[in-house]
Amino acid sequence: MHEISLVRNIFKTLEEEFPNDMDKVRGIYIKAGLLSNVQPILMQNAFQAVLEDQPEYGKTSLHVEVLPILIHCDDCNKTTEVQQYKFVCTCGKPSRNVVQGEELLISRVEFE
């Protein structure tokens, strides 16, 4: 389960960024694109498993926002949301230019 290593990496990143404030972290918000291969329920389960190993973060919660896949069409200069994994613009042209959907980002950290 790669989600556990993702959650551990999230905590490691936050520990490096906020070394003196980790005991005050109450919420971690991440944005995961559909192409990032991250399932919110599996991330929540992994988060709970990591909290069992690191009880000092027991008051922290994880919030996962799933982002749709967006492509940009060079022919008509539009950005379109991909439906059913069909990478085709509303103008009918296929596009490989993914502008959203591959990311896994810490978008916000909430402190007490």
Backbone as ProteinMPNN parsed JSONL, in Angstrom:
{"seq_chain_A": "MHEISLVRNIFKTLEEEFPNDMDKVRGIYIKAGLLSNVQPILMQNAFQAVLEDQPEYGKTSLHVEVLPILIHCDDCNKTTEVQQYKFVCTCGKPSRNVVQGEELLISRVEFE", "coords_chain_A": {"N_chain_A": [[0.852, -1.174, 0.0], [0.96, 1.932, -1.128], [0.04, 4.245, -0.062], [0.585, 4.556, 2.661], [3.313, 5.202, 2.687], [3.096, 7.612, 1.339], [1.614, 9.158, 3.19], [3.421, 9.181, 5.323], [5.475, 10.61, 4.094], [4.192, 13.052, 3.783], [3.945, 13.858, 6.486], [6.683, 14.002, 7.068], [7.509, 16.076, 5.383], [6.04, 18.198, 6.5], [7.143, 18.228, 9.074], [9.72, 19.06, 8.474], [9.204, 21.594, 7.474], [7.74, 22.903, 9.5], [9.14, 22.66, 12.148], [8.9, 23.312, 14.879], [6.234, 23.471, 15.416], [4.621, 21.247, 15.076], [3.075, 19.973, 16.998], [0.865, 21.522, 17.087], [-0.57, 21.208, 14.784], [-3.632, 20.658, 13.265], [-5.176, 20.084, 11.077], [-4.683, 18.662, 7.895], [-4.646, 19.36, 4.581], [-5.001, 18.031, 1.435], [-4.609, 17.987, -2.119], [-5.523, 15.869, -4.633], [-5.041, 14.714, -7.8], [-7.026, 12.972, -10.236], [-5.436, 11.326, -11.802], [-3.302, 10.784, -10.19], [-3.268, 8.437, -8.862], [-4.228, 8.079, -6.289], [-6.342, 7.092, -3.77], [-8.932, 8.442, -1.927], [-10.18, 7.123, 0.347], [-8.353, 5.109, 0.916], [-6.162, 6.68, 1.533], [-7.103, 7.875, 3.886], [-7.317, 5.599, 5.52], [-4.617, 4.824, 5.603], [-3.587, 7.072, 6.835], [-4.751, 6.874, 9.387], [-3.463, 4.529, 10.23], [-0.79, 5.391, 10.339], [-1.044, 7.296, 12.34], [-1.429, 5.652, 14.548], [1.125, 4.688, 14.952], [2.386, 7.054, 15.479], [1.438, 8.649, 17.896], [1.557, 11.27, 18.78], [0.486, 12.911, 16.898], [-2.195, 12.624, 17.056], [-4.375, 14.388, 17.243], [-4.712, 15.4, 14.783], [-6.221, 15.817, 11.604], [-6.981, 14.484, 8.339], [-7.71, 15.754, 5.159], [-8.927, 15.144, 2.015], [-9.044, 16.342, -1.208], [-10.3, 15.576, -4.296], [-9.194, 16.169, -7.511], [-10.44, 16.919, -10.748], [-9.56, 15.701, -14.058], [-8.073, 17.857, -16.281], [-7.695, 19.008, -19.585], [-5.841, 20.793, -22.081], [-6.584, 22.213, -25.162], [-4.776, 22.772, -28.008], [-5.671, 23.444, -30.505], [-8.226, 24.773, -30.357], [-7.82, 26.352, -28.188], [-8.998, 25.902, -25.665], [-9.783, 24.819, -22.324], [-10.678, 21.731, -21.069], [-12.68, 19.498, -19.136], [-11.906, 16.148, -18.577], [-13.889, 13.428, -19.426], [-14.88, 10.241, -18.42], [-12.326, 9.218, -18.85], [-11.639, 9.913, -21.455], [-9.653, 11.604, -23.477], [-10.428, 13.991, -24.984], [-11.153, 17.044, -26.477], [-13.858, 19.431, -26.201], [-14.24, 20.361, -28.736], [-13.8, 18.208, -30.272], [-11.273, 17.297, -30.907], [-8.494, 15.224, -30.052], [-6.389, 15.429, -27.108], [-3.269, 15.564, -25.482], [-2.353, 17.208, -23.602], [-2.251, 17.587, -20.484], [-3.408, 19.59, -17.93], [-4.263, 19.59, -15.366], [-4.698, 17.181, -12.809], [-2.771, 15.313, -12.311], [-1.492, 15.915, -10.002], [-0.35, 15.813, -6.561], [-0.721, 17.421, -3.812], [0.099, 19.261, -0.861], [-2.195, 21.353, 0.215], [-3.069, 23.001, 2.222], [-2.42, 23.731, 5.646], [-3.667, 23.407, 8.802], [-3.591, 25.022, 11.871], [-3.862, 24.937, 15.506]], "CA_chain_A": [[0.0, 0.0, 0.0], [1.833, 3.091, -1.239], [-0.554, 5.379, 0.657], [1.286, 4.734, 3.941], [4.542, 5.97, 2.437], [2.683, 8.983, 1.018], [1.262, 9.841, 4.443], [4.676, 9.421, 6.054], [6.171, 11.705, 3.412], [3.482, 14.29, 4.125], [4.387, 14.238, 7.828], [8.102, 14.378, 7.007], [7.554, 17.407, 4.778], [5.546, 19.168, 7.481], [8.134, 18.297, 10.158], [10.828, 19.884, 7.985], [8.714, 22.964, 7.263], [7.249, 23.467, 10.772], [9.73, 21.796, 13.171], [8.508, 23.666, 16.246], [4.785, 23.646, 15.501], [3.904, 20.035, 14.696], [2.094, 19.626, 18.025], [-0.293, 22.409, 16.903], [-1.235, 20.901, 13.519], [-4.947, 20.033, 13.483], [-5.742, 19.637, 9.811], [-3.824, 18.619, 6.721], [-5.496, 19.346, 3.39], [-4.258, 17.706, 0.222], [-5.323, 17.919, -3.385], [-5.04, 14.719, -5.392], [-5.632, 14.588, -9.12], [-7.504, 11.629, -10.561], [-4.345, 10.55, -12.385], [-2.226, 10.604, -9.202], [-3.393, 7.075, -8.342], [-4.478, 8.165, -4.855], [-7.743, 6.891, -3.406], [-9.162, 9.125, -0.641], [-10.457, 6.201, 1.457], [-7.088, 4.439, 1.248], [-5.334, 7.68, 2.219], [-7.629, 8.0, 5.252], [-6.91, 4.388, 6.25], [-3.174, 4.919, 5.826], [-3.406, 8.145, 7.812], [-5.074, 6.297, 10.698], [-2.402, 3.573, 10.569], [0.394, 6.165, 10.724], [-1.337, 7.915, 13.642], [-1.22, 4.637, 15.588], [2.573, 4.653, 15.186], [2.828, 8.379, 15.906], [0.3, 9.182, 18.651], [1.691, 12.716, 19.014], [-0.321, 13.594, 15.887], [-3.551, 12.097, 17.214], [-5.404, 15.43, 17.11], [-4.637, 15.887, 13.41], [-7.112, 15.154, 10.648], [-6.593, 14.578, 6.937], [-8.806, 16.092, 4.248], [-8.473, 14.904, 0.646], [-9.883, 16.859, -2.286], [-9.955, 14.956, -5.566], [-9.294, 17.12, -8.614], [-10.708, 16.286, -12.04], [-8.535, 15.808, -15.096], [-8.316, 18.923, -17.254], [-6.764, 19.049, -20.716], [-5.881, 22.024, -22.875], [-6.558, 21.959, -26.605], [-4.026, 23.799, -28.736], [-6.41, 23.827, -31.711], [-9.276, 25.769, -30.086], [-7.362, 27.111, -27.026], [-9.927, 25.703, -24.549], [-9.475, 23.813, -21.311], [-11.843, 20.867, -20.963], [-12.616, 18.415, -18.161], [-11.952, 14.823, -19.186], [-15.008, 12.595, -18.98], [-14.697, 8.802, -18.642], [-10.939, 9.033, -19.293], [-11.512, 10.191, -22.888], [-8.875, 12.837, -23.561], [-10.907, 14.652, -26.193], [-11.693, 18.375, -26.229], [-15.255, 19.608, -26.633], [-14.226, 20.607, -30.184], [-13.66, 16.916, -30.942], [-9.857, 16.948, -31.123], [-7.817, 14.629, -28.889], [-5.318, 16.237, -26.538], [-2.413, 14.95, -24.455], [-1.862, 18.308, -22.778], [-2.923, 17.556, -19.182], [-3.066, 20.766, -17.129], [-4.639, 19.275, -13.984], [-5.123, 15.805, -12.605], [-1.639, 14.463, -11.949], [-0.839, 16.449, -8.813], [-0.595, 15.424, -5.178], [-0.183, 18.609, -3.154], [-0.392, 19.74, 0.421], [-2.747, 22.651, -0.153], [-3.267, 23.86, 3.416], [-2.161, 23.145, 6.957], [-4.461, 24.129, 9.806], [-3.01, 24.985, 13.217], [-4.803, 25.326, 16.573]], "C_chain_A": [[0.897, 1.236, 0.0], [1.281, 4.301, -0.49], [0.142, 5.632, 1.994], [2.573, 5.525, 3.735], [4.205, 7.405, 2.037], [2.358, 9.773, 2.276], [2.517, 10.131, 5.254], [5.472, 10.553, 5.424], [5.503, 13.046, 3.679], [3.923, 14.771, 5.501], [5.851, 14.685, 7.827], [8.26, 15.783, 6.43], [7.119, 18.473, 5.781], [6.512, 19.321, 8.653], [9.319, 19.163, 9.748], [10.42, 21.356, 7.88], [8.332, 23.656, 8.573], [7.806, 22.668, 11.956], [9.265, 22.088, 14.595], [7.005, 23.741, 16.457], [3.986, 22.384, 15.197], [2.856, 19.627, 15.723], [0.823, 20.472, 17.908], [-1.067, 22.131, 15.618], [-2.532, 20.148, 13.812], [-5.563, 19.521, 12.198], [-4.717, 19.707, 8.695], [-4.749, 18.452, 5.518], [-4.628, 19.053, 2.177], [-5.205, 17.703, -0.973], [-4.686, 16.8, -4.188], [-5.78, 14.645, -6.722], [-6.039, 13.147, -9.384], [-6.408, 10.737, -11.135], [-3.207, 10.273, -11.403], [-2.25, 9.212, -8.575], [-3.536, 7.063, -6.82], [-5.974, 8.039, -4.619], [-7.979, 7.514, -2.036], [-9.393, 8.169, 0.528], [-9.188, 5.458, 1.872], [-6.13, 5.407, 1.936], [-5.791, 7.85, 3.662], [-7.221, 6.795, 6.094], [-5.421, 4.409, 6.57], [-2.864, 5.973, 6.88], [-3.673, 7.619, 9.226], [-3.999, 5.311, 11.146], [-1.144, 4.305, 11.022], [0.173, 6.831, 12.078], [-1.162, 6.926, 14.788], [0.255, 4.519, 15.946], [3.097, 5.971, 15.737], [1.687, 9.071, 16.665], [0.394, 10.679, 18.939], [0.887, 13.533, 18.003], [-1.787, 13.18, 15.947], [-4.668, 13.107, 17.053], [-5.461, 15.998, 15.695], [-5.595, 15.107, 12.523], [-6.615, 15.402, 9.228], [-7.832, 14.827, 6.096], [-8.27, 15.973, 2.821], [-9.499, 15.457, -0.339], [-9.399, 16.241, -3.595], [-10.216, 15.958, -6.688], [-9.562, 16.383, -9.921], [-9.525, 16.457, -12.992], [-8.967, 16.912, -16.067], [-7.25, 18.848, -18.343], [-6.916, 20.387, -21.425], [-5.719, 21.65, -24.343], [-5.835, 23.11, -27.295], [-4.777, 24.278, -29.97], [-7.433, 24.925, -31.44], [-8.964, 26.638, -28.865], [-8.352, 27.056, -25.858], [-9.362, 24.678, -23.574], [-10.766, 23.06, -21.033], [-11.628, 19.815, -19.889], [-12.782, 17.084, -18.892], [-13.1, 14.032, -18.566], [-14.715, 11.153, -19.364], [-13.333, 8.48, -19.265], [-10.775, 9.141, -20.809], [-10.882, 11.571, -23.019], [-9.174, 13.556, -24.873], [-11.543, 15.981, -25.792], [-13.152, 18.427, -26.683], [-15.343, 19.913, -28.127], [-14.052, 19.317, -30.98], [-12.237, 16.453, -31.175], [-9.266, 16.29, -29.874], [-6.686, 15.537, -28.408], [-4.575, 15.437, -25.474], [-1.934, 15.976, -23.443], [-2.661, 18.38, -21.468], [-2.448, 18.755, -18.361], [-3.464, 20.593, -15.661], [-5.044, 17.811, -13.927], [-4.016, 14.861, -12.204], [-1.034, 14.824, -10.597], [-1.23, 15.719, -7.526], [0.095, 16.496, -4.345], [-0.739, 18.782, -1.757], [-0.89, 21.154, 0.145], [-2.895, 23.587, 1.037], [-2.937, 23.054, 4.656], [-2.87, 24.015, 7.979], [-3.817, 23.919, 11.186], [-4.053, 25.379, 14.247], [-4.624, 26.77, 16.931]], "O_chain_A": [[1.522, 1.552, 1.012], [1.997, 5.285, -0.305], [0.277, 6.78, 2.418], [2.887, 6.419, 4.521], [4.955, 8.324, 2.364], [2.775, 10.923, 2.416], [2.655, 11.219, 5.814], [6.073, 11.363, 6.13], [6.182, 14.067, 3.788], [4.241, 15.947, 5.676], [6.209, 15.643, 8.512], [9.052, 16.582, 6.931], [7.753, 19.522, 5.897], [6.684, 20.424, 9.171], [9.862, 19.91, 10.562], [11.215, 22.249, 8.17], [8.571, 24.852, 8.739], [7.035, 22.059, 12.697], [9.242, 21.184, 15.43], [6.548, 24.043, 17.56], [2.763, 22.46, 15.073], [1.855, 19.004, 15.369], [-0.181, 20.176, 18.556], [-2.107, 22.746, 15.38], [-2.532, 19.135, 14.512], [-6.391, 18.611, 12.23], [-3.98, 20.685, 8.567], [-5.538, 17.509, 5.456], [-3.641, 19.744, 1.925], [-6.406, 17.457, -0.857], [-3.474, 16.778, -4.399], [-7.005, 14.527, -6.754], [-5.463, 12.216, -8.822], [-6.453, 9.518, -10.97], [-2.244, 9.593, -11.756], [-1.336, 8.855, -7.832], [-3.037, 6.163, -6.145], [-6.771, 8.782, -5.192], [-7.298, 7.155, -1.075], [-8.845, 8.39, 1.607], [-8.978, 5.208, 3.059], [-5.372, 5.008, 2.82], [-4.962, 7.958, 4.566], [-6.824, 6.948, 7.25], [-5.013, 4.055, 7.675], [-1.981, 5.784, 7.717], [-2.905, 7.891, 10.149], [-3.662, 5.266, 12.329], [-0.499, 3.889, 11.985], [1.102, 6.922, 12.881], [-0.783, 7.324, 15.89], [0.6, 4.277, 17.102], [4.14, 6.0, 16.391], [1.047, 9.977, 16.132], [-0.607, 11.293, 19.31], [0.635, 14.718, 18.225], [-2.529, 13.371, 14.984], [-5.801, 12.729, 16.756], [-6.177, 16.967, 15.44], [-5.758, 13.896, 12.672], [-5.928, 16.385, 8.95], [-8.871, 14.196, 6.292], [-7.284, 16.618, 2.463], [-10.673, 15.086, -0.306], [-8.229, 16.369, -3.955], [-11.307, 16.518, -6.801], [-8.972, 15.332, -10.172], [-8.619, 17.255, -12.751], [-10.077, 16.896, -16.597], [-6.067, 18.653, -18.064], [-7.969, 21.023, -21.377], [-4.836, 20.875, -24.712], [-6.233, 24.269, -27.18], [-4.551, 25.394, -30.437], [-7.513, 25.898, -32.19], [-9.727, 27.546, -28.534], [-8.527, 28.043, -25.143], [-8.579, 23.801, -23.94], [-11.813, 23.662, -20.793], [-10.523, 19.293, -19.74], [-13.681, 16.92, -19.716], [-13.255, 13.979, -17.346], [-14.344, 10.874, -20.504], [-13.214, 7.583, -20.098], [-9.873, 8.529, -21.381], [-11.51, 12.583, -22.706], [-8.312, 13.708, -25.739], [-12.369, 16.034, -24.881], [-13.612, 17.578, -27.447], [-16.404, 19.743, -28.727], [-14.143, 19.321, -32.207], [-12.02, 15.319, -31.602], [-9.511, 16.75, -28.759], [-6.106, 16.303, -29.178], [-5.182, 14.727, -24.672], [-1.187, 15.641, -22.524], [-3.624, 19.14, -21.361], [-1.252, 18.924, -18.123], [-3.041, 21.374, -14.809], [-5.645, 17.274, -14.857], [-4.28, 13.728, -11.799], [-0.159, 14.116, -10.1], [-2.29, 15.101, -7.431], [1.315, 16.493, -4.187], [-1.905, 18.485, -1.499], [-0.094, 22.052, -0.128], [-2.853, 24.809, 0.889], [-3.152, 21.842, 4.703], [-2.681, 25.231, 8.005], [-3.541, 22.792, 11.599], [-5.019, 26.07, 13.923], [-5.323, 27.28, 17.806]]}, "name": "protein", "num_of_chains": 1, "seq": "MHEISLVRNIFKTLEEEFPNDMDKVRGIYIKAGLLSNVQPILMQNAFQAVLEDQPEYGKTSLHVEVLPILIHCDDCNKTTEVQQYKFVCTCGKPSRNVVQGEELLISRVEFE"}
